[in-house]
Amino acid sequence: KSASLLKMKDDKSIVYLNTDLKDLPFKASFEQLKISDPMMIHQAIAEIETFDEIHTVVLDTITFLMDQYETQYVNTATNTMKAWGDYAQFYKKFMHTIKASNKNYIIFAHTKDVYNESELVMEVKVPVKGSVGHVGVEADFSTIISSKKVALTKLTETNKLLTITPKEEELGFKYVFQTFIDKDSVNDKMRSAMGLWADNEKYIDNNINFVTKRLEEYYN
């Protein structure tokens, strides 16, 4: 997921909010803030919103942000029922803030295979706990794509957003974004606006620039 930002590494109009606390796998000149306490996120976003020159905010990841909240504020609480309620309100406040913003927000998340007992199928979901998890993080987003490691033998359809490098040919696989579900991923939570992606654009380069530009073109 983080590597998808590589083509944006010199864009100083981006702020990267790092809840994973690990360094990026490449050098970048955009602003990077490490979020070690989830309560820092509200102040960080409030300050970011005051800078017109900042057009994009990246959160890496919503999963670790909510894990931080659980560890620091739920597990240590004397009243865990209230703490779980505060957990849900923290998430709702964060989502309301980014939805109301005029900036671009790219939210990374980890996923987990979860068994759906009512449907008797395995689903790929963002693992968040409490009432937030019951509704699902995915419900708050209209554009959801998935990072995949795909064998080149499956990348039979070409498009202008998919390039196979000599190194990838040597390895026999490629890291890509999958933009919509197929018969092998029907229980994933991927979705986008109708017509956002062409039929031959199921797989595109692991380049977030391609995604933001397509969204800008689509929504004008």
C-alpha positions in Angstrom: 0.0 0.0 0.0 2.6 2.5 1.0 4.7 1.8 -2.2 1.7 3.1 -4.2 2.8 6.7 -3.1 6.2 6.4 -4.8 5.2 8.5 -7.8 4.1 11.3 -5.4 7.3 11.3 -3.4 8.3 14.8 -4.5 4.9 16.4 -4.2 5.1 18.8 -1.3 1.3 19.5 -1.3 0.8 16.1 0.4 0.8 15.2 4.1 1.4 11.7 5.2 -0.1 10.7 8.5 1.7 7.6 9.7 0.0 5.5 12.4 2.1 2.4 11.6 5.1 4.3 12.9 7.4 2.6 10.4 9.4 4.5 7.9 8.3 4.6 4.3 10.1 2.2 2.0 11.5 5.1 -0.1 12.7 8.7 0.4 10.0 11.3 0.1 9.9 15.1 0.4 6.3 15.4 1.3 5.4 16.2 5.0 5.3 13.2 7.2 3.7 13.1 10.7 3.9 10.1 13.0 0.7 9.6 15.0 1.6 7.8 18.2 -1.6 8.8 20.0 -4.9 8.6 18.2 -6.0 11.9 19.7 -3.3 13.6 17.7 -5.2 13.0 14.5 -7.9 15.6 15.1 -5.3 18.4 15.8 -3.2 17.3 12.9 -6.2 17.5 10.5 -7.4 20.8 11.9 -4.0 22.3 11.2 -3.7 20.7 7.7 -7.1 22.2 6.8 -5.7 25.7 7.2 -3.1 25.3 4.5 -4.5 25.9 1.0 -1.3 24.6 -0.6 -2.0 21.1 0.9 -4.4 19.2 -1.5 -4.0 15.6 -0.3 -3.8 13.8 3.0 -2.8 10.1 3.3 -3.6 8.1 6.4 -1.6 4.9 6.8 -3.6 3.1 8.2 -7.2 3.5 9.6 -6.7 0.0 11.1 -3.7 1.0 13.1 -5.3 4.2 14.2 -8.3 2.3 15.7 -5.9 -0.3 17.2 -4.1 2.6 18.9 -7.3 3.9 20.3 -8.3 0.4 21.6 -4.9 -0.1 23.3 -4.5 3.3 24.8 -8.1 4.3 25.7 -10.3 1.2 25.8 -8.1 -1.5 27.4 -7.0 1.0 30.1 -10.5 2.2 30.9 -12.4 1.4 34.1 -15.7 1.7 32.3 -15.2 -0.3 29.2 -18.8 0.1 28.0 -18.3 3.9 27.9 -14.9 3.4 26.3 -16.3 1.4 23.4 -18.9 4.1 22.9 -16.1 6.8 22.9 -14.3 4.5 20.4 -17.2 4.7 18.0 -17.6 8.4 18.5 -13.9 9.0 17.8 -14.2 7.1 14.5 -17.4 9.0 13.5 -15.8 12.4 14.3 -12.8 11.5 12.1 -15.0 10.3 9.2 -17.2 13.4 9.4 -14.2 15.7 9.3 -12.7 14.1 6.2 -16.0 13.9 4.4 -16.6 17.6 5.0 -13.2 18.5 3.7 -12.4 19.9 0.3 -9.0 18.1 0.3 -8.3 14.6 -1.1 -8.1 11.9 1.6 -6.5 8.6 0.8 -7.2 6.1 3.6 -5.1 2.9 3.7 -6.4 -0.1 5.6 -5.4 -3.7 6.4 -7.8 -6.4 5.6 -8.7 -9.8 7.1 -10.6 -12.8 5.9 -13.7 -13.1 8.1 -16.3 -15.9 8.0 -19.8 -14.7 7.4 -22.0 -17.3 9.2 -25.3 -16.1 7.8 -24.0 -16.2 4.2 -21.6 -19.2 4.8 -18.8 -17.4 2.9 -15.4 -15.9 3.7 -15.4 -12.1 3.3 -12.4 -9.8 3.0 -13.0 -6.9 5.5 -11.2 -4.1 7.3 -11.0 -5.5 10.9 -12.3 -2.8 13.2 -14.1 -3.7 16.4 -17.2 -2.6 18.2 -20.3 -1.0 16.6 -18.0 0.4 13.9 -17.0 -3.1 12.9 -20.7 -4.2 12.7 -21.5 -1.5 10.1 -18.0 -1.8 8.5 -15.5 0.8 7.6 -16.2 0.2 3.9 -19.7 1.7 4.3 -18.1 5.2 4.6 -16.4 5.1 1.2 -17.7 5.2 -2.4 -14.3 4.2 -3.9 -12.6 1.2 -2.5 -9.7 -0.6 -4.4 -7.5 -3.5 -3.2 -3.8 -4.0 -3.3 -2.9 -7.4 -4.8 0.1 -9.5 -5.8 -0.9 -11.1 -9.1 0.9 -13.6 -11.3 1.6 -12.2 -14.8 -0.3 -15.1 -16.3 -3.5 -13.5 -15.0 -2.7 -10.0 -16.4 -3.9 -10.8 -19.9 -5.9 -7.7 -20.5 -3.8 -4.6 -21.3 -4.7 -1.0 -20.6 -2.9 2.4 -20.5 -2.7 2.2 -16.6 -1.0 -1.2 -16.5 2.7 -1.5 -17.4 4.8 -4.7 -17.0 8.4 -3.9 -16.3 11.4 -6.1 -17.3 12.0 -6.8 -13.5 8.3 -7.9 -13.1 8.7 -10.2 -16.1 11.7 -11.7 -14.5 9.8 -12.2 -11.2 6.7 -13.5 -12.8 4.3 -11.4 -10.7 3.3 -7.8 -10.2 1.9 -5.7 -7.3 -1.3 -4.0 -8.6 -4.5 -2.3 -7.6 -7.6 -4.3 -8.4 -10.4 -1.8 -9.1 -13.5 -4.1 -9.1 -14.5 -7.6 -8.1 -14.6 -10.6 -10.3 -15.6 -14.3 -9.8 -12.6 -14.9 -7.6 -13.1 -11.9 -5.3 -16.9 -11.6 -5.2 -16.8 -11.3 -1.4 -14.3 -8.5 -1.3 -15.5 -5.0 -0.5 -14.2 -3.2 -3.7 -16.5 -0.7 -5.3 -16.5 2.5 -7.3 -18.9 4.8 -9.1 -20.5 3.3 -12.2 -18.2 3.8 -15.2 -15.2 5.0 -13.3 -13.2 2.0 -14.6 -13.3 0.5 -18.0 -13.9 -3.3 -18.3 -10.3 -3.9 -19.1 -9.0 -1.9 -16.1 -9.6 -4.5 -13.5 -5.9 -4.4 -12.7 -3.8 -1.2 -12.8 -0.4 -0.2 -11.7 0.1 0.1 -7.9 0.2 3.9 -8.4 -2.2 6.0 -6.4 -1.7 8.9 -8.9 -3.7 6.9 -11.4 -6.6 6.6 -9.0 -6.7 10.3 -7.9 -6.5 11.5 -11.5 -9.3 9.2 -12.6 -11.5 10.4 -9.8 -10.7 14.1 -10.7 -11.6 13.4 -14.3 -14.8 11.5 -13.4 -16.1 14.0 -10.9 -14.8 17.1 -12.8 
